[in-house]
Amino acid sequence: MYDLIIVGAGPIGLNCAIEAEKARLNYLVLEKGVLVNSLFHFPTNMTFFSTSNLLEIGGVPFIAHSEKPTRRESLEYFRRVAQSWKLRIHYYEGVEGITKTNGIFKVTTSKQVYEARKIIVATGFYDHYRPLNVPGENLPKVKHYYDEPHPYVGQKLVVVGAANSACDVALETFYKGAEVTMVIREPNIYEKVKYWIRPNIENRIKEGSIKTFFNSTVKEIKEKEIIIQTPEGEKTLENDFVLAMTGYLPNYDFFKKIGIEIGDDENKIPVHDPETFESNIHGLYLAGVIVAGMQTSKLFIENTREHAAIIIGDILKKNKVLR
């Protein structure tokens, strides 16, 4: 019987574990993949928009070579955090179900069943991409995650999307030798594209180096072609790879399966107390970016670090557990 089970070993899940450790709770973190699984699957050469000090948790200093750390530096940092605090984490053990009977949660994983008095769900959203929902999307040439530019050298590449990740991918692959075409649903590049990216992508589009179809959507993907719907009608382009940088969303199927209610507006925010982050299920809390629902650009590591202390504080208060 655990006092607390934390679902997800991302930065916020780790922070919750640190607070549980400080409170001397009997806790366990369950992670379906590797430590900070989402960060591990970020692009190989990615640099964070946040500074290293804004990513720090648990009082462990984040030392980076420059003001904004790289993916590699972040992986090393969170490894040190987990080791420094000796956090209790089970990797490669995905949670398949959570039920509650007589005030006790039963957590079923891919390996066994656990019992706990409280639950924190901190699963993030990066593992769940927004699908295009078009024929051919399941072909091996279609990627919803970007790793590095080398596989696309000399290839005819279509990048779908208009936000930061799409613009970054289009530019990096173009500079490494890909023939890049962008397909964008809106009439312009996303208005909140980072200020140091916008001039570059707009100039490449203007000069024709990166061909772009605005007000357009993907209709079908084939082995060697892609069909798009444009204001001028349907067009068929030669194509080797499609990088669908269409964004990500929380795992709503999992939320519904375990009984977390979802708001009925377009933001689809999971029901929770904004003061304590307790969900509609008494004793089950939500932490990190998932509390913003579909507003995935609203919350980040740096402005959700406080969730951990608030949640553990509420658990201690309600259960009268002494530190």
Beta strands, then each sheet from edge to edge (+ up, - down):
strand 1: 2-7
strand 2: 27-30
strand 3: 89-90
strand 4: 95-101
strand 5: 104-109
strand 6: 113-121
strand 7: 142-143
strand 8: 156-160
strand 9: 179-183
strand 10: 211-213
strand 11: 217-221
strand 12: 225-230
strand 13: 233-238
strand 14: 241-244
strand 15: 284-286
sheet 1: 3+ 2+ 1+ 6+ 5- 4+
sheet 2: 3+ 2+ 1+ 6+ 15+
sheet 3: 7+ 14+ 8+ 9+ 10+
sheet 4: 11+ 12- 13+
end
